[in-house]
Amino acid sequence: MDFFNQKSSSSSANWYDQLLEMLKVYGINLLIALVILVIGWWLINRVVKLINGQLDKRSIDPSLKPFFKSLMLITFRLLLAISVLSTLGIEMTSFIAILGAAGLAVGMALSGTLQNFAGGVIILLFKPFKVGDVIEAMGYIGSVKEIQIFVTILTTPDNKTILIPNGSLSNSSLINYSTEPTRRVDMTFGIGYNDDIDKARKILTALIVADERILKEPAPFVAVSELADSSVNFALRVWCNSGDYWGIFFDMQENVKKTFDKESISIPFPQRDIHVFNAKK
């Protein structure tokens, strides 16, 4: 019994001695690594904040700021991690080799994510759109709120947030409604077959002239575009500043209806005449 107690005491002493030895060897390095981690993390946040402040003071494209911020944070934190591991005594040559192999495997697994990163770089280089532009892409329409490393954030007219991967966005067709300062508003209005075409044309022309938002050049266009099943259709094409597009579109719909009603011009709806014949037996 004494033999086992002595052996247990000896094992405890050995374990305690080994722990003290490890603390002597690695304790200081661990403490230094912890200090480097805390101070480094604080410095990274301060440096990134300082750089963002300098970018705000300069005429830097707002599209680039979120991208640079994300890129700087990832780069600085990666360097900090390497410094901490080096302080702990981990051989970085072997670690980098392992990291490279792991990076290759992760890269293959996350090929879509890398594609989104490349797409973000392409968007920032060629600038098919920028922050604040209204675009239509991937089945969504919205204002560009932010261009990040992997995704572009849109805000829809009804205040929804849409995240679109940059890889898909850079490789697909999109419509940028904010590129040109002016836009053409296309509208169609129908009148009845019994109504006066010339009178309807004069009314539409007068409504165009009365709206100061409509540009004189290029000249507005009003013409009969189609003899449809139930109506004679007029095509209206007017030019305006891009910001006035929807205001003109909605106001014109209301003004045309009110004026046509006042001038006794009908706006027909689809209808069908049924003729019943009594066959003699």
Secondary structure by P-SEA (a helix, b strand, c coil): caaaaaaaaaaaaaaaaaaaaaaaacaaaaaaaaaaaaaaaaaaaaaaaaaaaaaaaccccccaaaaaaaaaaaaaaaaaaaaaaaaacccaaaaaaaaaaaaaaaaaaaaaaaaaaaaaaaaaacccccccccccccccccccccccccbbbbbcccbbbbbbbaaaaaabbbbbcccccbbbbbbbbbbcccccaaaaaaaaaaaaaacccccccccccccccccccccbbbbbbbbccccaaaaaaaaaaaaaaaaaaaaccccccbbbbbbbbbccc
